[in-house]
Amino acid sequence: MQEYLIEEYDEMDLDTWNELENEEDCAFIADIVSKNTSPEDSKASLDELERLADTAEITILGRYTQKRPKPERSTYFGKGFLEELSTKMLQAGASVLIVNDELAPMQIRNIEKNHQIRVIDRTEVILTIFHKHAKTKEAKLQVKLAELQYQLPRLRRLWGHFDKERGNARSQGGTASRGMGEKQIEIDKRLIREQIKKITKAIDSITKHKETQRKQRENSKKICLVGYTNAGKSTLFNCLTDAGVLVENRLFATLDSTTRQLKLSTGAPAVISDTVGFISELPHHLVASFRATLMEAVDADLLLHVVDIADPRHDYYIHQVNEVLKSIGAESIPQLLVLNKSDLIDDRMKSIVQRFYENSIAISAIKNIGIPELLQEIEAVLMDNRIYTIVLPYAQTALVSRLHDIAIIQTEEYKEDGIYLKVKLPAIDKHLIESFIVSDES
């Protein structure tokens, strides 16, 4: 991640975004392997880090692991391992070490000071990619917020040469008066906090605008594509909507959510949104910063969880995506598992994975295979109407209004102890009334 000076932020002006230098580094990557980590998982994790580095335009010259029960508190790796790495990096001409974890500021500082190795961690690589791929104002704001939140505790590392007393008065000899100024490091932290507040305010404004847009689509069923990065979400989005969204064989090609109408055979109104890809151990700074984008998933009626079924680690990726969905409060939203790239596996394996993963459908978005069947399944899930008898307390009048929009109200009676309703509602919306159901006729 490139460094840049903090400046007063104008939420309408992001012209300075592309002023960062575009260095191309050569690097080593390294990781710790505990006794609970299999060789296959260790290799796959480093493979992913190498792909991340490649997307960030960093050339990898070597990869190394150290077997340890847990990371060293002060330097992450052991002293001997770091001394050997320092020598090998010098011989190979590698300018940076990338560690496959998020390091504490102290660990980075100690490695660089004691072993003369420039270090970045996995989070910094991901932030670099997001910075390079951010195109719209919304994406730039969200990435910049994540960068600032990441940099704040690391200022001593990034701007250590500024950590001097700045006097606001000078003695007659022309030297700064000790104790009368504010350390530059403290000034920089204050400026970053002010900038974080301004960017957060701008993102809040975008979030409110999106909420208004969603209210305008209140009667439409909302479908959201989620999945591990590079699973083929944007390809499927284009296949379903002819949207012409950028599709690249690289990690995090999509940062902005894009919403289009989806035509269903029933004629029922529906919209579908594409979202940023997830990844294992997605930095919490990014999850928090991208809340405006991820709200599309939280607000959906149905999640299409797109999986690269040809990837041997697909089960692990499914788990990682579900963990992120849980962290943003979207774990209870109905899911349809879409096994993409099924053209890359044989029919026997396709049959096995479809039996193993309930509520799944195999497709190939790039070859337009299985798309009609996918649309049929989407309609079946969205339009599976059930009849429920519910009793709502009078404090839930807003829910009554919502039910008039999305359900067929068969009976409605206002009694002393509550509002009695008999409603015909898609099964996918059952979670809205779950705690008020008296009887279910499905």
MOFENLIN-V675727 format. One line per field, one symbol per residue. phi: phi as a letter, one per 40 degrees, with the letter a starting at -180 (. if undefined). psi: psi as a letter, one per 30 degrees, with the letter a starting at -180 (. if undefined). burial: b if it has 16 or more other C-alpha atoms within 10 Angstrom, else e. Layout:
phi = ???
psi = ???
burial = ???
//
This chain:
phi = .ccaccbdbbccbbccdccccbcbcbabbaacbcccccdcccccccdcccccccccgbccbabbbbcacaccccbgcccccccccdccccccgccabbccacccdcccccccccbfbcbbbdccccccccccccbcdccccccccccccccdcbdcccbccccbcbccabcccgbcccgbbbdccccccccccccdcccdcccdccccccccccccbdcccbbbcbicdgchccccdcccbfcgcdbbcacfcbbccbbbcbcbccgccabbbcbcccacfddcdcdccccccccdcccccabcccbccccdcdcccdccccccdccbgbcccdbbcbccgcccbcccccccccccccfbacabccbfcgcdcccccdccccbccbbbbbbbcccbcccdcccccbbbccaabcbccibcbbbbbddccdccbdcbccabcc
psi = kkklkklkkjffjhffegfkkiljlklkkllkjlffkleeeeeeeeeeeeeeeeeghkkkflkllkjkelkkefgdlleeeeeeeeeeeeefgkfkkkkhljlkeeeeeeeeefghkkklleeeeeeeeeeefkeleeeeeeeeeeeeeefefgeeeehfffilkjkglklffglkkkffakkeeeeeeeeeeeeeeeeeeeeeeeeeeeeeeeefgefkkkkkkllkkgfgeeeeeeeffhfgkkkkilkhfkfkkkklkkjlfffkkklkkklklllkhkkfeeeeegeeeffeeeglfkkjjkkjffkfgeeeeeeeeeeeeefgggffkkkjkjilhffglleeeeeeeeeejlhlkkljefghkgeeeeeeeeeeeegiklkkkljklffhfeeeeeefefljjeljkjlegajkkjkjkkffgefegefgkeljg.
burial = beeeeeeeeeeeeeeebeeeeeeeebbbbbbbbeeeeeeeeebeebeebbbbbbbbbbbbebbebeeeeebeeebbbeeeebeebbeebeeeebebbbbbbebeebbbbebbeeeebbbbbbbbbbbbbbbbbbeebbbbbbbbbbbbbbbbebbbeeeeebbebbbeeeeeeeebbeeeeeebbbebbebbeebbebbbebbeebbeebbeeeeeeeebbbbbbbbbbbbbbbbbbbbbbeeebebeeebbbbbbbbbbbbeeeeeeebbbbbbbbbbbebbebbbebbbbbbbbbbbbbbbbbbbbbbeeebeebbebbbbbbeeeebbebbbbbbbbbbbeeeeeebeebbeeeeebbbbbbeeebebeebbebbbebbbebbbbbbbbeeeeeeebeebeebbebeeeeeeeeebbbbbbbbbbbeeebeeeeeeeee
//
